[in-house]
Amino acid sequence: MGFPTFVCLLLALLTSFLPATASFPGTPFRTEGRWIVDTSGQNVTYTGVNWPGAADTGLPEGLQYSSVQEIVSKVKDAGFNIIRLTFAVQVIDEIYERHGEDVPISTAFSQALGAENGSAILNKVLSNNPAMSESTTRLEVFDAVAEECNRQGIYVHLDNHISKAEWCCSFVDGNTWFGDEYFSVANWTRALTYMTRHASNWPSFVSIGLRNELRFPLNNAPVLATYNWAVWYDNMIAAADAVYKTNPEILIFFSGLNSDLSLNPIPTGDDLGFGRRFDKNRYADKAVLELHKYDNNDISCALLKAFEYSSGYDALDDSNVFVKNHMPVVHTEFGYAQTNGSDDGGAQTVYARCIREFLIEQKAGWMVWVLAGSYYIRQGTQDNDESYGILSHDWSGYRNETVFDLGVGGMIRAARRWG
């Protein structure tokens, strides 16, 4: 090998470990007070949808029914501008266990669905996605999704949804809180840095969520004893530091306690214990808060809106003198059944109407749960239907176009007025 060839190979190798130069329009994003803005200073409002990829197979759902290209086209045609693509720590753990080699999708399907059903689903996936093969790996499927998002102008937000690859979320699933049965803090931090580095080669990759729905570990008393804001701070800040060091250009999303219902001490900069206080400036202009809210028999818009404001949305309020951390808040999960006994019932419940009104009034970003019309497997049931799914069971079109248009469709149209 000649010296020039060696130098070229060495440079290529070194470059592969560096964040890719952003080429997607307007990226990298940054925060400016309560707003997310692009490189031209224009507001960017996340109007997104969740595409699950953290369940038993460790793969983005729906490929047995449709191609990556067709699914991303449906996302784009619906008016969404970003997908929240979820992943499990287990996928990265297995790559390390296999000395850097990822699991092929043929193995992923057979392990999750059984040899016979796994083979049948694999054949359907390959038929819909001819660029894939039995030896295509799980992360190569994620790469294909990101590449198609780049081609069609859709941003990608990665979300660490769970540690053990399975349906989320339960208070007794071993994935609840730092140190729970499957929640190794070291492995979690390793997975975040690995996925951040890997996704930095995706031009459309703009942000990452550190952890989905931290919650009470009800069947783990020693870990339950550590459930507090001080422990949250120590672990989330260490993980965010690792992500920020790996790629300082992406936005970092911080979820809260109580299944991400609560971030109330973060905007006000309260003492989280032993002098710990959240300071958004630690990450320059890259820190974002995320919250979740599902229907809890909400009885009025006034109560729902007051709850949301006090849970963390006060961070958007520039007039609130008690807020020390004015920063963006994105509702990364909310949702409701798309078929609720009538054509428009799913979009007209108190919860659905009020969460829609609140997010529009706040000019806040959001990502609805969920794109998936069905799952490869969910809680032991294969081909499980998803009533919250924007898409039909076979991913061919809207599950209920009227519900979508009255609900999420109206939110997309409203968001276009301010960013």
DONU-828485 format. One record per residue: x, y, z of N, C-alpha, C in turn. Coordinates in steps of 0.1 Angstrom, whole numbers, plus 2048, in hexadecimal, padded with zeros to 3 digits. Atoms other than C-alpha are relative to their C-alpha. Example, Ala and Ser with C-alpha at 12.3 -4.5 7.8 and 13.67 -1.06 7.14 Angstrom:
! DONU-828485
8097F480087B7D384E80980C800 7F77F58008897F58477F880B808 
! end
This chain:
! DONU-828485
8097F480080080080080980C800 7F87F380080F8227F67FC80980B 8037F67F581283E80E7F48087FE 80C7F88027F78547FE7F47F8803 80C8087FE7DF8377FF7FE7FE80F 8018027F17E78308247FA80D807 8057F47FA7E185582C7F28027FE 80E7FF8037C085581B7F77F7808 80880A7F87B483682D80080580F 8007FB7F37C084584E7F780B802 8087F57FF7AE8658487F17FC800 80E80580078E85283F7FC7FA80D 8038067F479083E85E7FE80A80B 8017F67F679585C8747F38087FE 80C7F980377886E8637F47F9804 80C8087FD76185286A7FC80180F 8027FF7F276485988F7FB80F804 8047F27FD75B87E88C7F18037FC 80E7FC80473888E88A8008047F1 8017FC80E72D8928667FD80E7FF 8037F280372C8B58587F18017FC 80E7FE8027088C08597FD8057F2 8037FB80D6FA8C38367F18027FE 80E7FF8016D58C283D7FC80F802 8037F17FF6C48E48387FD80580E 8037F97F46C58FA8568067FA80C 7FA8077F46D88E286D80F804801 8068057F46E78E08867F780B807 8097F77F86CB8EE89C80780580D 7FC7FB7F36D19038BB7F4805807 80B7FA7F96BB9118D680380F802 7FF7F17FD6B49368DB7F4803809 80B7FF7F66A093B8FB7F67F47FF 80A80A8016809288F77FF7F97F2 80180580E6859218D280B7F67FC 7F68078086979078BD8018087F3 7FE7F880D6A691A89F80A7F87F8 7F78058096B991088080C8097FE 7F47F88026D991E8727FE80E7FB 8047F28056C793C8637F980780B 8077F97F56B79448847F17FF800 80E8038016949388797FB7F680B 80680A7F667E9268937FD7F37F9 80380D80567B90188E7F77F980B 8098067F765D8F189E7FF7F17FD 80180E80265F8CB8A27F17FC7FF 80D80580263F8BD8938027F17FB 7FA80D8036488988957F77F5804 80780C7FD63D87589980A7F5805 7F780B7FB64C8578AC8007F47F7 7FE80C80765983A8988077F6809 7F98097F666081E8B180A7F67F9 7F580980468080A8AD8077F980B 7FA8057F36877FF8D17FA7F4805 80780C7FA6717E18D58097F37FE 7F980D80067A7BC8D480A7FD7F5 7F780280C68A7BB8B180C80A800 7F67F580169E7DB8B78008077F2 8017FB80E6927E68947F480A7FF 80B7F880367C8028877F47F87FB 80C8088036587F58857FB8027F2 8087FE80C6437EF8668067FB7F3 7F980380D65C7E384C7FA7F37FA 80680C8066497C28477F48047F8 80C7FB80862C7D883980480A7F6 7FD7F580963E7F482780F802800 7F17FD80166080081C80380D808 7FB7F47F967581A82E7FC80D7F8 8037F480966F8328107F1803801 80F7FD80064982E8117FC80580E 8047FB7F264783383780580E802 7FB7F27FF65D8528367F880A7F7 8087F880964885F8197F3803807 80C7FE7F862985B82F80280A80B 7FC7F67F663A86F84A80080E7FA 7FF7F480764288A8327F38067FB 80D7FC80662088B8217F780480B 8097FC7F560F88E84380480E805 7FC7F37FC6238AE84980980080C 7F68007F563A8A286580E8047FB 7F37FC80565D8B086480B7F9808 7F68087F966F89887C7FA7F3805 80480C7FA66D8758898097FE80D 7F98057F46768698AC8027F17FF 7FC80E8036888498A58067FA80D 7FC8057F368B8348C48097F47FF 7F780B8006A681B8CD8027FB80E 7FE8067F36AF8038E980F7FE802 7F28027FC6D08018FC8057F27FD 7FC80E8036D07DB8F78067FE7F2 7FA80180D6D87E08D280F803801 7F27FC7FF6F87F18DB8087F7808 7FA80A7F77007D98F78047F47F8 7FD80C8086FE7BC8DE80B8037F6 7F57FD80A7157CE8C580D7FF808 7F48027F872F7D08E18037F2803 7FE80E7FD72A7AC8EB8057F87F4 7FB80780C7307A28C780C8077FA 7F37F98047507B78C57FF8097F4 8027F680A7427D28B07F77FC7F4 80880580B72C7BD8997F1800804 80E7FF7FD7077C58997F87F37FC 80880C8036EB7AA8977F98027F3 8077FF80D6DD7A38747F17FF803 80E7FF7FE6B87A98707FA7F2800 80580D8006B37848698007FA80E 7FF8047F26BF77C88C7F6807809 8087F77F86AC79989B7F17FB7FF 80D80580168B78C88D7FD7F2806 80280E7FB6907688958007FF810 7FF8007F269A7708B97F3806806 80B7F97FA67C7878BF7F37F87FD 80D8058056617748AB8007F17FF 7FF80E80366D7508A98057FD7F2 7FA80380D67E73F88C7F68017F5 80A80080B65F7398777FA80E7FD 8067F380264E75A87C80A80B7FD 7F67F680366E76D87C8057FF7F2 7FC80280E67775E85A7F58067F7 80B7FB80865576784C80080F800 8007F27FF65778B85880C8067F9 7F47FC80767B78E84C7FE8017F1 80280080E6707848297F780B7FB 8087F580365579E82980880D800 7F77F47FF66E7B98348098017F4 7F780080B6867AF8197F98027F3 8087FD80C66B7AF7FF7FC80F7FE 8037F28006617D280880C8097FF 7F37F87FF6857DE80C80B7F87F9 7F78088086997CD7F080F803802 7F27FC7FD6B97E07FA8067F980C 7FC8077F46BA7CC81A8017F17FD 7FE80F8016C57A881F7FF7FA80E 8008077F36C578E83A80C805809 7F57FC7F86E779B84580080F803 8027F27FC6DC7BF8477FF80180F 8007FF7F16E27CA86B7F580A805 80A7F77FB6CA7DC88280380F7FE 7FD7F28026DD7FD8818018047F2 8017FC80E6DF7FB85C7F28037FB 80E7FC8026B97FC85C7FE80E805 8017F27FB6BB81B8728078097F6 7F97F780A6D48298587F78027F4 8097FF80C6BB82283C7F5809803 80A7F77FC6A083484F80580F800 7FA7F37FF6B78528558038057F2 7FC7FC80D6C38528317F38047F8 80C7FC80769F8538247FA80D806 8057F37FA69686F83D80880B7FA 7F77F68066B488282F7FB8037F2 8047FE80E6A887D80C7F38077FF 80E7FA8006848888147FF80C808 8017F37F868D8A582B7F97FF80D 8068027F368289684C80C7FF80A 7F68017F669789C86B7FF7F4809 80080C7F76A188088380480480E 7FD7FF7F269F8818A98017F2805 7FE80D7FA6AE8628BA7FB80180E 8058017F269E8578DB8047F3806 7FE80D7F86AC83E8F47F47FD807 80D8037FA68B82E8FC8007F780C 80080B7F669581191280D7F97FF 7F48077FF6B27FB91C7FE7F27F9 80380D8066A57D79167F68037F5 8097FE80B6947D68F47F37F9802 80E8057FE66F7D28FA7F780C801 80A7F57FF64F7E68FD80280880D 7FE7F77F46528049147F2807802 7F88007F464780E92E7F87FB80C 8068057F463F7FD94F80880480C 7F97FD7F46488049738087F4805 7FA80D7FB6547E09778087F97F5 7F980680C6677DA95680F7FF801 7F28017FE68A7DE96480780B7F8 7FA7F68086907FC94D7FD80E805 8077F47FC68281796380980C804 7F87F67F969E82A97580F7FB800 7F28028006C482C9778037F480A 7FC80C7F86D180A9847F57F6801 80A80A8006B17F797F8057F37F9 7FB80D8046B47D29748078017F2 7FA7FF80E6BA7DA94F80680D7FD 7FC7F38026C47FE95380E803806 7F27FD7FD6EA7FE95580380E7FC 7FD7F38036F582295780C8017F6 7F480080971781B9477FC7FB7F2 80480480D70780892A7F780A7F9 8087F58066ED82392580880C7FB 7F87F580470783E9238087FC7F4 7F880680C71C82890B7F78007F4 80980180C6FD8238F57FD80E7FB 8037F38046F58488F480C8067F7 7F47FB8077198518E98027F87F3 7FF80880C7198348D07F68047F5 80A7FC8096F983E8C080280E7FB 7FD7F28047028638C080B8007F5 7F580080A72385B8AE7FB7FA7F3 80480780C7128438967F68097F8 80A7F88066F585B88E80680D7FB 7FA7F480570D8788898038007F1 7FE80180E71286B8667F28017F8 80C7FD8066ED87185F7FE80F7FE 8027F18026E88948507F4805807 80D7FB7FB6C489685D7FF7FE80F 8008027F26CE88D88180280D808 8007F37FA6C68AB89780080080F 8018007F16C08A08BB7FF7F2805 80180D7F96C08848D47F980180E 8068007F26AA87C8F38087F6808 7F78087F76BF86E9107F97F4805 80780C7FB6A485791E7F1803800 80E80080168085091A7F97FC80E 8098037F56688529388067F980C 7FA8047F367D84E9577F47FF80A 80C8037F866583F9718037F880D 7FE8077F366082F9938037F17FE 7FD80E80067180D9967F87F880B 8088057F56557FD9AA8037F3805 7FD80E7FB6637DA9AC80F800804 7F28007FD6877E59B580280A80B 8007F77F56887F49D880D808801 7F37F87FF6AE7FD9D980180B7F6 7FF7F580A6AB8109B87F580A802 80A7F67FD68A8209C280580A80A 7FB7F77F569C82F9E080980B7FA 7F87F58066B28439C77F88087F6 8097F98096948519B47FE80E804 8017F27FC69A8769B78078097F6 7FA7F780A6A58959A480F801800 7F28007FF6C88949B18077F57F8 7FB80B8086CE8729A27FD8027F2 8047FC80D6BC87D98380B8097FA 7F67F68056D589A98080D7FA7FD 7F38068026F48869858017F77F4 80080980B6EB86C96B7FD8077F3 8047F980D6DB88295180B80A7FC 7F57F78046F789C95280C7F97FB 7F480880571288294F7FD7FA7F2 80380680D70087293180080C7F6 8007F58096FA89492180E8057FD 7F27FC80271E89E9268077F67F6 7FA80980972887E9147FB8027F1 8067FD80D7108858F780680D7FA 7FB7F380471B8A98F580E8007FB 7F280280473F89F8F38017F97F3 7FF80880C7388868D87FC8087F4 8057F780B72489F8C27FA80C806 8057F47FA7208C38CF7F68077F7 8097F980970A8CC8B17F17FC802 80D8058006EB8B88B97F980680D 8087FD7F56CF8C28D17FF7F480A 80180B7F66CD8AE8F27F3802808 80D7FF7FA6AB8A79008007F980E 8008047F26A68A39267F17FC804 80D8047FB68888F93280080180F 8017FE7F167B8919567FC7F3807 80480B7F866C87B9717F17FD7FE 80E80480164B86A9757FB7FD7F2 80380380E64B85B95280080C7F7 7FE7F380765687D9457F4809800 80B7F67FD63788F95380680C806 7FB7F57F764D8A596880E8047FE 7F37FA80166A8BD96280080D808 8037F37FA65D8D897A80C807807 7F57F87FA67E8E098D80B8047F6 7F57FD80A6938E396D7FF80E7FB 8017F280568590495E80480A80B 7FE7F77F568791598080E7FF806 7F38017FB6AA9099878017FD80F 8018047F26A08FB9A980C7F7804 7F68097FA6B88E99C07FB7F27FF 80580E8026B58C49B58057F780B 7FA8087F56C88B99D480E802801 7F27FE7FE6E98C19E380780A7F7 7FB7F58086ED8E09CF8007FE7F1 80180380E6E78D09AD7F58097F9 80A7F88076D58E89958037FF7F1 7FF80180F6CE8E497080380D7FA 7FC7F48066DF8FE95B8017FD7F1 80080280F6D78FE93580D8047FA 7F47FB8066F791192E80C7F6800 7F580A80170C8F29358027FA7F2 80080680D7038E79127FE80B7F6 8017F480970590A9027F28017FC 80E7FE8056E690B8EC7FB7F37FA 80480D8056DE8E78E97F67F8809 8088077F66C88DD9077F18037FD 80E8008026A38D59027F97F780A 8078097F76898C891A7F57F97F8 80B8088076708AD9107F67FB80B 80B8057F764F8A39217F77F77F8 80A80980563488991C7F3803807 80D7FF7FA60F88A9237F67F77F8 80B8088065F487091C7F3803808 80D7FE7FA5CF8709258007FA80E 8018057F25CA86D94B7F2804805 80E7FC7FC5A487394C80080F802 8007F17FF5AA8989467F28057FF 80E7FC80058B8AB94E7FE80E7FB 8017F38065938CE94180D8057FA 7F47FB8065AB8E192B80880980B 7FA7F87F65B28F994880A7F8809 7F88097F85BF8DD95E80C7FA7F9 7F58068085D38CC94380B80B7FD 7F67F58045E48ED93880780480D 7F97FC7F45EC8F695C80A7F6804 7F780B7FD5FB8D496280C8007F7 7F580080A6108D694280A80C803 7F87F47FE61C8FA94A8097FD80C 7F98017F46278F196D80A7F4800 7F780C8016388D096280C8037F8 7F37FD8076528E294D7FE80A7F4 8027F780B6418F893280280F804 7FC7F27FC64991794780D8047FB 7F37FD80666B9149377FE8087F3 8027F880C65B9249187FB80E803 8077F47FD64D94192B80B80B804 7F67F57FE66595F9277FC80A80B 8047F67F665097493F8007FA80E 8008067F365395C95C80E802807 7F47FC7FA66D96B9738077F5809 7FB80B7F867194B9878087F57F7 7FA80A80967E93896880E8047FD 7F27FE8036A49369668057FA7F3 7FC80780C6A691E9497F58017F5 8097FF80B69292C92C8057F87F4 7FB80980A6959119127F47F97F9 80A8078076818FD8F97FB7F4808 80780C7FB6688E29047F97F97F5 80780780B65D8C78EC7F87F4806 80880B7FB6418AF8F38037F47F7 7FB80B80965288F8E67F67F4800 80A80A8016348798EE7F2806805 80E7FF7FC60E87E8EF7F97F87F5 80780780A5F386B8DD7F37FA805 80D8057FD5D185B8DC7FC7F77F5 80480A80A5BE8408CA7FA8077F3 8047FA80D5B88488A57F27FB7FC 80E8058025978348A67FA7FF80E 8067FF7F258283D8C47F1800800 80E80280055F8328BC7F88097F6 8067F780A55884E8A380B8057F7 7F67FC80956985E88680A80A806 7F87F67FB57687B89A8027FF80F 8008017F157486E8BE80E801806 7F28007FB59A8698C280680D801 7FA7F38005A188D8BA7F880A809 8097F77F958589C8CF7FE7FE80E 8018017F158988F8F280680C807 7FA7F57F95928A890D80F8007FF 7F28018005B589C90E8068047F2 7FB7FD80D5BA89D8E87FF80E7FC 8027F28035AB8BF8E4809809808 7F97F77F75BD8CE90180F8007FE 7F18018035E08C18FA8038077F3 7FE7FA80C5DC8CD8D77FF80F801 8027F17FE5D08F08E280D805807 7F57FC7F75EC8F28FC80D8017F7 7F38008086098E98E47FF80B7F5 8017F680A5FC9018CA80180E807 7FF7F47F95F891D8E380E803805 7F27FF7FB61B9178F080A8017F4 7F780080C6299168CC80C7F6803 7F680A7FC63B8F68D88017F57F6 7FE80C8096498D98C57FB7F3807 80680C7FC63C8B68C88037F47F7 7FF80C80863F8928BC7F57F6805 80C8087FC61F87D8BC8037F2801 7FF80F80061D8598C77F37FB7FA 7F480680661D8478AF7FD7FE7F2 80280380F62384088A7FB7F27FE 80280E80262181B88E7F17FB800 80D8068006018098848007F3807 7FE80D7FA60E7E989280E7FE804 7F38037FB62C7D98A28047F17FC 7FC80E8026417BA8997FC7F780B 8058077F463A7AF8BD80080B80B 8017F87F562E7C18DB7FA7F880C 8048077F462C7B28FE7FB7F27FD 80280E80362D78F8EF7F67FD7F5 80A80180B6127958D48078047F3 7FB7FC80C61F7948B17F68077F7 8097F88086117AC8977F6807808 8097F97F76027C08B37FB80D7FA 8067F48065EA7DB8A880280C80A 7FE7F47F85F07FF8B47F580A7FD 80B7F78025D08138B880480F800 7FB7F28005E48338BE8078037F3 7F87FE80C5F582E89C7FA80A7F6 8047F780A5F384A8837FD7F87F3 80280880C5F682F8687F77F3804 80880C7FE5DF8118638097F4804 7F880C7FB5E97EE86F80A7FC7F6 7F680480A5FA7E684E80880C7FA 7F87F580360A80884C7FE8067F2 8037FD80D5F980F82B7FA80F7FE 8067F38005E88308347FB80480E 8057FB7F35D78448507F77F5806 8098087F85C683086B7F2806800 80C7F88005AC84B86D80380E7FB 7FC7F38065B18698567F980B806 8087F57F959687E86780680380D 7FA7FE7F35A587988980E8077FE 7F37F98035C888287B7FE80E7FC 8017F28055BC8A18697FB80980B 8057F87F55A98AE88780A80380B 7F67FF7F55C58A789F80D8057FC 7F27FD8035E98A58948018097F4 7FF7F880C5E28B38727FE80F803 8027F27FC5D58D388180C806807 7F47FB7F85F38D689880C8037F6 7F57FD80A60B8D387A7FD80D7F9 8037F48075F88EE86880280D808 7FE7F47F75F990588680F803802 7F17FE7FD61F90088C8078077F4 7FA7F980B62690C86980080F801 8017F17FF61C92F87480C806807 7F67FA7F963993488B80E7F97FF 7F280780265591B8817FE7F27FB 
! end
